[in-house]
């Protein structure tokens, strides 16, 4: 049963990261449309952003956290290992990033977001660093 849980945990991770990579990219395009005062494009991007956040990003995060919690319950010894502490810290930071994405989604919806497309290009790269570290930690289990 553990391997099934792990498999679905990994699937949830892939979909969550895909959404975390794509949503800020939509913010880049939304900010560019805002700067050009293209109302039609802004409406389109807002619709896409909401669907991505609610339909993929949020459910993926919930499934990932639940399954990860079940795996920790099944193998509690991992909680005493340094690599897991670092991994869980990175996951907590990603959950915070996830919620920051929601803040920007709400700001765009209210037409209050003043961040530039360049800012969102940089913001978009943050989960990449976490992904690299998490995969290395989970596979190599150093410390």
N, C-alpha and C positions, 0 to 999 in steps of 0.2 A: 504493500500500500504506500510506503514511503516514497518509492520511485515515481508513482503516479502523482503524488502531491508535488514532488520536486519538478516533474515535467510540466505540470500546469502552473507552478510558480514561475518557471522560466518563460513559459508562453505569456503569462501576465506581465513579466518584466519586459519582454520584447515589445508588447503592445503599448505598455506605459511609456517606455522610452521613445517609441516611434511617435507617440502623441506629444511627448515633451520636446522632441526635435521639431515637429511640424507646427505646433501652435505658435511658438515665438516667430517662426518663419512667416506665418500668416500675419503676425503683428508687424513684421517688417513691411509687408505689402499694404497692410491697413494704414500704417503711419505714412507711407508714400502716397496713398490715395487721399488721406486726410490733408496732406500738404498741398495736393493738387486740387483740393475741394471737389473730389469726384464722389458725389453722394451715392451713386449707383454701386460703385465698387466698394465703398465703405459698408453699405448694407449687405452686399454679398459676403464680404470678409467677416462681418459680425455674425452672420448666419453660419458660416463655415466654422468659425471659432467656437460658437456655442455648441454646435453638433459634435465637434471634436472633443471638447471638454466634457460635456455631459454624456456622450455616447460611447466614448472610448477611454479617455484619460482617467476620469473618475472611477468607472467600474474596474479598470485595469489596476489602479492603485489599490482599491479595496481588496480585490482578489489576491494581489501580490502580498499585501500585509497580512491577510488572514492565513494564507497558505504558509507564509514565512513563519508566522506565529505558531502554527501547527507543527512545522518542522522543528522549531526550537523546543516545543513541548515534548516532541518525540526524542530529541537528542539534546537534553539540557546541558550536557557537558560542554557544548560549544560556547555557552555563555561565560565560561571561565577562560576562554582563549582570546588573546589580544587581537587577532585578525577579525574576530566577530565583533568586538567592541568598535573597531574602526569601521567595519562594514555597516553596523547599525547606526553609527554616527552619520555616515554618508547617506544612508536611507532617510534618516531624520531630516537632513539638509535637503534632500530631494523632495520630501513631503512639504517642507517649507517652500521650496521653489514651485512646487505644484500649486500651492495656495497663493503665491505671488502672481502666478499666471492667472488665477481667478480674479485677483485684484485688478490686473491690467484688462482683463475681459470686461469687467464691470465699468472700468474707466472709459474704455472704448465705447461701450454701450451708452454711457451717459455723455459721450463726447467731451470727456475731461482729460483724456490721456495726452500728455504733452511730450512724452518721450519720443526721441527721434528714431528713424529707421536704423541708423547706425548703432544706437544704443541696443536695439532689439537684435541686431546681428551679433553683437558681443554677448548679450544675455542668452542667446540661442546656443552658445558654445559651452555654457556652464555644465549642463548635464553630461556632456561628452567626457569631461574630466572625471566626474563621479562614476560613469559607466566603466571607464578603463580601470579605475582603482577597484571598484567592486568586483569586476570579473577576475582581476589578478588575485585579489584577496580570497575569493570563493574557490578558485581553482588551486592556487599554490598553498593557501593556508599558512602563511609565514607567521613568525613570532611564536 
